Amino acid sequence: MRGDVVAAARRWIGTPYVHQASLKGVGADCLGLVRGIWREIHGAEPEPVPAYTADWGEIGGAELLLGGAARHLRPATDERSGDLLVFRMRAGAIAKHLGIQATIGPAAGFIHAYDRHGVVESPLSRPWRARIVGRFRFPPL
């Protein structure tokens, strides 16, 4: 399963960044990437996605990404490839970024959709690690 998630995520690399989109090769944001991986592995998405802003510094409001992840994925405490990572980009802001852990260890990396860059694989550097507020696993088939 973990390898399937990473392989699916890597097939999205190069997809342009488009807010609220989820179409491989055409456009996706970070949630759209995860939605596309879910569809590839599990079929239909488990719930409709409400409109959302692209503001990573959004203060207040409901933790929609954390709540959605908790409803449909399994919480994880150890680090494994294929994990969904949830990031809080600014102290006091709600969690607004997602990525898929691609590799672990000293050269750990993750795949995410990033404004002005599209879907890319990036090092899971110390600054990125400091922003992780949730780690989840896709449910088994």
N, C-alpha and C positions, 0 to 999 in steps of 0.2 A: 504494500500500500504506500509506504513512504516513497519508494522509488517511483511509483506511478505519479504521485503528487509533484515531485521534483521534475520528472520528465514532462509532465503536462505543463508546468510553469515555464520550463525552458522553451517549449514550443511557442510561447507568447513573446519571447524576447524579440525586440525590434518593433513591436506593435506601438504605434504613436500614442502619446498621452491625450486622452479626450475625457473630460469630466463627465461622469455618470454613464460612460459607454462601457460595453462589455462584448466586443467582437474582435476575435483574434485576427491580427494583421491589419485591422481597420482602425480601432481605437479602444482604449481602456484606461480607467483610473485604477487605483489600488484595489478598491472593492470590486470593480469590474473584472480584474484579473482573477480574484478569488472566486467570484461567481462563475466565470468561465471554466476554471479548474473543477469546481463542484459539478457543473453540467457535464463535463467530459467524463468524470469518474462515477457520479451518482445519478445523472439524469436531470430531471426537472429541479429547478431551484425550490428550496423548502418554503419560502415565503416571498411576497412582493417586497421590493425595496422602495422605501419612501424617498422623495426628493431630499437632497442634502447639499450643503454648501462645500466649497473647496477650501474654506478657511481653516488651516491647521491650528491657528491660534484661538479658535472659538472657545469662549469662556461660558461656563454654565450649560444648562441643558442636560438632556439625558445622555448617558453613555451608550449610544445605539450600537456602535461596533462591538464593544465588550459584551453587551447584552445579547446581540445576535450570535456572536461566537459561542457564548455560554449555552444558548438554546440548541445549537446544531452541531457543535463540536465537543470534543472531550478535553477538559483541562489537562495540562501537562506540567510537570515540575522539572523533568530532566530535559536536556537539549538533544533533539534528534533532527535529522534531515526530514523534510516534509512537514515540519510544524508550521502552523500559522502563527505569525508574530503580530501582536497589536502594539502600536507605538503611540505614546503621548509626546507630541512634538514640542510642547512648551509647558512649563510648570503652571499649574492652575487651569490649563486648557483640558478639554475633553479629548479622549483618544480618537485620532482622525487618520491614522495611516496603518496599512497592513502590508505584510510581506510573507514570503514562503522561505523558510530556512532551507538552503540548498546544500550547504556543506557545514560540517562541524569541525571543532579543533582550532588550532592556532590560526589557520587561514580560513575561518568560517566565512560564509557568504550567504546572501539572501537575494531573492528575486522580488522585485516590486515595480509598480508603475509610478513614475516620478515626473512631475510637471517639467516640461521642456526637454525631457530625456526619453520618455516613453518607458516601455518595460525593459528593465536592465537587471543584470546580476551585479550586486555591489558587495564589497567587503562588509562584514558585520563588525565594524570598528567599535572601539570603546564608546564614542559618542552615540552611535546607533544603539548599542547594548544598553546604555543608560536610559534610553527612552522606552524600552520594552516594558509594558504594563500587563501583558497577557501572553500566554503561550498555550496553544490548543492543537489537538490532533483531529484530523478528519476521521469520521466514524468508519469502521470496517464495512466492506461491501456486504 
